[in-house]
Amino acid sequence: MRHSRPLVIVTQSRMGDARTELFEIEHTPVIKTERLPFNDKIFDVDYEWLVLTSPNSVEHFIPFLNRVNYKRLASIGRKTSQVMRNYGLNVDFEPSGYTQEKFMEEFEVQKDERILYPVSTNARPLMYNHLVEAGADVVRLKLYRPVPNEESLGRIERLMETSPYAVTFSSPSGVDVFMNWFGPEKLENIIVVAIGHVTHDALKKYHVESIQPEKETLQNMFALIENGTK
């Protein structure tokens, strides 16, 4: 398997419209998600806010949207908001940065207001704990879970034999799946790029150093790698 340009392996779930002219991109998402069953009695009450924190949470919750009564819709960032708008939804709150920390900093929590919070089973508890401690009545719905994408992992195994220039990660779940399948030694002598400090910290647990773009997008990842080649 030959590549005419330096190879970058992108392990996150979605590519979006990110592009680069300098590299050949292989999009091989290391995780996929599956929806979990839940008690639909959560739809028996009204909510002030519906908070969706990822494109996956939007995709998995859309089939139930007409069953929930909510007044306002909150997103955790630009990519999630765009998926919402693709479904014709109006976003009432979006933080200026794509992190739980930025959401917590900018979202005004009112005591006793009811919030529906559908998340992955792997979601960090930080934001949930913050909302509860601020006095909100939060219903945390564990809506889906990440599972290894074995087809993509098999393709990565073949691609790693071609000495890729860089590998990108966008979530701790993706890091864990990659490490459990391959081990950190597979990333030796390869540039590793992480979106966000949480993903960076997940890589450090495996003693893998990574670089991070200032803005947490794949396009900024590509720009960071491109600058390193000049």
C-alpha positions in Angstrom: 0.0 0.0 0.0 1.8 3.1 -1.2 0.9 6.8 -0.6 2.1 9.7 -2.8 2.0 12.1 0.1 2.7 11.8 3.8 0.0 9.8 5.4 -2.2 11.1 8.3 -4.5 8.6 10.0 -7.6 10.3 11.5 -9.2 8.1 14.2 -12.1 10.3 15.2 -15.7 9.5 14.2 -16.4 12.4 11.8 -14.3 14.2 9.3 -16.7 17.0 8.6 -15.4 19.5 5.9 -11.7 19.5 7.1 -9.3 19.4 4.3 -5.5 19.4 3.6 -3.5 19.6 0.4 -0.2 18.4 1.9 -1.2 15.0 3.2 -3.1 11.9 2.2 -5.8 11.3 4.8 -7.1 7.9 5.8 -10.3 8.3 7.9 -10.5 5.2 10.1 -12.7 5.9 13.1 -11.6 3.6 16.0 -14.9 3.7 17.8 -18.5 3.4 16.8 -21.5 3.9 19.1 -24.6 1.9 19.9 -27.8 3.2 21.5 -28.8 1.7 24.9 -32.3 0.9 26.2 -33.7 3.3 28.8 -36.8 3.9 30.9 -39.1 6.2 28.8 -40.7 7.6 32.0 -38.2 10.4 31.6 -40.6 11.8 29.0 -43.4 12.1 31.6 -42.1 15.5 32.9 -41.2 18.9 31.4 -37.7 20.2 31.1 -36.4 23.8 31.0 -33.3 22.6 29.1 -32.3 19.8 26.9 -28.4 19.6 26.8 -26.7 17.7 24.0 -22.9 17.5 24.3 -21.8 15.8 21.1 -22.8 15.0 17.5 -23.3 11.4 18.7 -25.7 12.4 21.4 -27.7 14.4 18.8 -27.9 11.5 16.4 -28.9 9.0 19.0 -31.5 11.3 20.6 -33.2 12.6 17.5 -35.6 9.6 17.3 -37.0 10.6 20.7 -37.1 14.4 20.2 -40.8 14.6 19.6 -41.5 12.8 22.9 -39.7 15.2 25.2 -41.2 18.6 26.3 -38.4 21.1 26.7 -38.2 24.9 26.5 -34.6 25.5 25.4 -31.8 23.6 23.7 -28.1 23.8 24.7 -25.1 22.5 22.7 -21.5 22.0 23.9 -19.9 23.5 20.8 -19.9 24.4 17.1 -19.9 20.8 15.6 -22.7 19.7 17.9 -24.7 22.8 17.0 -24.2 22.2 13.3 -25.7 18.7 13.6 -28.6 20.1 15.5 -29.2 22.7 12.8 -29.0 20.0 10.1 -32.1 18.6 11.8 -33.8 22.0 11.8 -33.3 22.7 15.5 -32.7 26.1 17.1 -29.8 26.2 19.5 -30.4 28.5 22.4 -27.0 28.2 24.1 -23.6 27.4 22.7 -20.4 28.1 24.7 -17.5 29.9 23.1 -15.2 26.8 23.4 -15.8 23.1 22.8 -15.2 21.8 26.4 -17.2 20.9 29.4 -15.1 23.5 31.3 -16.1 26.3 29.0 -19.8 25.2 29.1 -19.7 25.3 32.9 -18.1 28.7 32.9 -20.7 30.3 30.6 -23.9 28.5 31.2 -26.2 30.1 33.8 -27.7 27.5 35.9 -30.9 28.3 37.8 -31.7 26.5 41.0 -34.4 23.8 40.7 -34.7 24.0 36.9 -35.1 20.6 35.3 -32.4 19.6 32.7 -32.4 16.5 30.5 -28.8 15.4 29.8 -28.4 12.5 27.4 -24.8 11.3 27.3 -22.4 8.5 26.5 -21.6 5.9 29.2 -18.0 7.2 29.0 -18.9 10.9 29.5 -16.9 12.7 32.1 -19.0 13.5 35.2 -17.6 17.0 35.5 -20.4 18.9 33.9 -23.2 16.8 35.5 -21.7 17.3 38.9 -21.5 21.0 38.3 -25.1 21.3 37.3 -26.3 19.3 40.3 -24.1 21.2 42.7 -25.6 24.5 41.3 -29.0 23.3 42.3 -30.5 22.1 39.0 -32.6 18.9 38.8 -30.6 17.0 36.3 -31.8 13.8 34.6 -28.7 12.1 33.2 -29.7 9.7 30.5 -27.0 7.2 29.6 -28.1 7.0 26.0 -25.2 5.2 24.1 -21.9 3.7 24.6 -18.7 3.5 22.5 -17.5 0.2 21.1 -14.4 -0.7 19.1 -14.8 -0.4 15.3 -13.0 -3.6 14.4 -13.1 -3.0 10.7 -11.3 0.3 11.1 -8.8 -1.1 13.5 -7.9 -3.8 11.0 -7.4 -1.2 8.4 -5.2 0.8 10.7 -3.1 -2.3 11.4 -2.3 -2.4 7.7 -1.7 1.3 7.4 0.7 1.3 10.3 3.0 -0.9 8.2 3.4 2.0 5.7 5.0 4.4 8.3 2.4 7.1 8.6 3.5 10.6 9.3 0.9 11.4 12.0 -2.1 9.9 13.9 -4.8 12.1 15.3 -7.1 11.5 18.3 -10.1 13.4 19.5 -11.4 11.5 22.6 -10.1 9.5 25.5 -12.4 6.6 24.3 -10.6 6.6 21.0 -7.2 6.6 22.7 -8.2 3.7 25.0 -9.5 1.6 22.1 -6.3 2.2 20.0 -4.0 1.4 23.0 -5.9 -1.8 23.9 -5.7 -3.0 20.3 -2.2 -1.9 19.4 -0.3 -0.6 22.4 1.7 2.6 22.7 4.8 1.3 21.0 2.9 1.5 17.7 3.1 5.3 17.9 6.9 5.5 18.2 8.5 7.9 15.7 5.0 9.1 14.6 3.6 12.6 15.3 0.6 12.2 17.6 -2.0 15.0 17.6 -4.8 15.4 20.2 -7.9 17.5 20.2 -8.3 19.0 23.7 -6.4 18.6 27.0 -8.6 15.6 28.0 -7.4 13.6 25.0 -3.9 14.8 25.6 -4.0 13.6 29.2 -5.4 10.2 28.1 -2.4 9.7 25.8 0.0 10.7 28.6 -1.5 7.8 30.7 0.1 5.6 28.1 3.3 7.6 28.1 2.6 9.0 24.6 3.4 12.7 24.0 1.1 14.6 21.7 0.8 18.1 20.2 -2.5 20.1 20.4 -3.9 22.8 18.1 -5.1 26.0 19.8 -8.6 25.5 18.5 -10.2 22.1 19.0 -11.1 21.2 15.4 -9.7 18.8 12.9 -9.0 21.6 10.5 -6.7 23.2 13.1 -5.1 19.8 13.6 -4.2 19.7 9.9 -2.9 23.3 10.1 -0.7 22.3 13.0 0.8 19.3 11.2 1.3 21.3 8.0 3.3 24.0 9.9 5.5 21.3 11.3 6.4 20.2 7.7 7.5 23.6 6.5 
